Amino acid sequence: MDNNDQQPLISHLVELRDRLLKGVLVVLVIALCLLPFSNDLYHFLSEPLLKQLPESSTMIATEVASPFLTPFKLTLSISILLAVPVLLYQLWAFVAPGLYSHEKKLVFPLLFASTILFFLGIIFAYYAVFPLIFAFLTQAAPEGVAVMTDISSYLDFVLKLFFAFGLAFEVPIATVLLIWTQATTVEALKEKRPYIIVGAFVVGMLLTPPDVISQTLLAVPIWLLFEMGLFSARFLPKKQQEI
């Protein structure tokens, strides 16, 4: 590789480094702004469980540093989530020069829509699913067992569910991408609709407690989001829909 070939590569690496640093800086600034409210943020996050606990039960910290580290971890996680639009913009600005015009018209709306859907998945999990999950789990405790959840374990559990529901709400994006890349067609996915519905209920069964209500609360949105993806795919350029 001669110097002429190395020069563009080095410039791209420098640009990538600068954009990563900008993203990290935004995360740190948001974290510093939220840090004074870390305990309040954790209390807000724990409300769905606290409302279901018996009056004599509370959350506990089993490690010495947990009362500080757990709210700090939550604050950092929220900072990353709030910085996602900026991070995606930096990613978009880095890859956009290498895209064709018709790709630019599709990729940016998909990035924007995927961000909105991910946040909607988190909101749905917090307000619709958590109350049902924690009501079931606290009532399922054997007689004589006091339900007193560790704050660190609770945070890990909640973050995993947030991530799972956020990904589940990306179904329309995945559907559009499959059709756009010509991996499948709208007609083929329509024929597989019964399997998609069964798969949605299987996912609901795996991610929620073993009761019909909470499973349905996840399975039905996944199915509806799949239908949304099929509908949105109809507006792809004709060139992309032909197979």
N, C-alpha and C positions, 0 to 999 in steps of 0.2 A: 504493500500500500504506500503510494507516494504522498508527498505533502499536500497535493491538491485534493486527494481523497480524504486525508485526515482532517483537513480544515472544516468541511461541513459537519463531520461527526463531532468534532470538538465543540463547535458552535452550538450544535443541538444538545450536547451534554451540559454545556454551560447554561443554556436556556432552561433545560429541565431542572437543573439544580436551583436556579433562581426561582422558578415557579414552585418548587417544593418548599423552599425557604419561606416564600410568601404564604403558602398554605399553613406551614407550621407556626409562623408568626401570628396569623389570624387566630389559630386555635389557642395559642398562649394568651393573646389579648382577651379573648372571650373568657378563658379560664380565670384570669386574674380579676375580671369584672364579676364573675359569678362566685368566686371563692368565699367572699364574706357571707353569701347566702347558702353555703353548702349544706348546713344542717336543715335549713328550711326546705331545700330541694329534696333532701332525703325524706323528710317528714311527709312531703307531698307524695313522693313515690310510694311510701309505705302505707298511705291511707287506705288503699283497697284491702290490705291485710288487717290493719288495726281495727277497721270497722267490723271485721268478722271474728276477731279474737274475743274470748270470754272476758268479762270485766276484770277478773283476777289475773289475767295473762298480759304480758308485755313482750316486746322484743328485747333481746339480750345481746351483749357483746362478749364473746368467749375468749377473745385475744386482747392483750393490753393495748395495742395500737389501733384496734378496730374502730373505736369511736372517732378517731381522726382520719384514718386511711380510707375507710369505707365512704364517707361523704366526699372525700377528696377524689376518689376513684369515680364516683357518680358525676361530680362536677366536670372532671376531665372527659368523661364519656359524653355528657351533654354538650360540652364545648366542641367536640369533634362533630357531633350531629348538627349543631347549629352552623358549623363552618362548612358543611357539605356543599352548599351552593357555591361558595367561593372555591372550594377544592375542585368541584366539577368544572367551574369556569376556567380555572388554570389548566385543567386537563384538556378542555375544549380548545383553548387558545394555543395549546402546544400541538395538537393533532390536526386542527382545522386547515393549516396551510397545505397539508398533504392529501386533503380530501377533494373529490370532485364536487361540482356545484350541486348535483342532485343528492349527493351523500350529505353535504352540509345542511341541506334543507330538511333532512330526516333525522340526522344524528342529534342536532341541538334540541329539537322538540322531544326526542326520546330521553335525552339526559334530564331535561326539565320535568317531564312526566314521571320518570322513574323516581326522581327526588320527592315529588309530591306524593306519589303512591307509597313510598317507603314511610314517610311521616304519617300518612293516613293509616297504614298498618299498625304503627306504634300507638296512635291515638285510639284506634279500634281495640287493640289489646288492653290498653289501660282502662278504658271506660266500659267496654262491653264484656270482655273475657275475664279479666282479673277478678271482678266481684264474684262471678260464678265459680271460678277455679278455687279461690280462697274460701268461699262459703262451703264448697264440697270438702276440701281438704281439712278444714277445721272441724267440721261435723263428723268426719270419718275417723277422727282420733278415738282410740279405744278408751273405755271408761277408766278413769283414774290417771290418765295421761294428760299432763298440762302442755298445751301448745304454746311454746315460747321460742320463736324462731330467731336464729342468730342473724344479725344485721348484714354481715358479709355474705352469708349463704343466700339470704333473701335477695341481695343485690345481684349476685351471680345468676340466680334463677330468673329474675325479672329481665335482666339484660339478654339472656338467651332467648326468652320468649319474645322480647321486642325484636330481636334480630330475625327470629323465625317468622313472625307475623309480617315484618317489613319485607322479607323475601317473598312470602306468600302473596303479598299485594303487588309483586312485580310480574304476575302472570300475564297481564295485557302486553307488557313490554316484550316478554319472552315470546308470546304468540306472534306479535308483529314482526319481530326479528326472524323467527322461523320462516315466515312467509316472505319477508323481504329478501332473505338470503336464498330463497327458492329451495329450502330444505323440505318444504311441504306446501300445500295449497289450502285455501279457504275451504274448498269442497272436501278435501281429504280430512281436515280437522272436524268438519261438520259430521262426517261419517263416524268419527271416533268420539263424538260427544258423549255417548253412554259410558265409555271407558274413562273419559275425563271426569264425569260426575262421580263415578265410583272411586276414582283416584282422589278426588277432593275430599270425600268422606273418610277415606283411609288416612289422608294427611290430618284431617280434623281429629280422628281417633288417636293418632300418635302424639299430637301436640296439646291435647286437652284431656281433662279428667274423663273417666269412663261413664259419662252420662250423655244422653241424646241431645239435650239442649245446647251444651257448650260445643259439642262436636258439630252440630248444625250451624252454630254461629260462625264457625270458621269455614265449613265446607260450602255453605251457600254463597258467601262472598267470593270464594275462589272460583266457583262456577260462574257467577255473574261477571267477575273480572275476565274470565276466559271469553265469555260472550262479548264483552267490551273490546277485547283484543281482536276478535273476529270482525266485529263491526268496523273498528278503526283500520284494519288491514284493507278494507275495500277502498280506502282513499289513498293507498299507495300508488305511485306512478304505474301506469299500465305496463310499462316495460318490465317492472319488477314482479308483476303478478302472472306474467306469461311463463309457462314451463313447457 
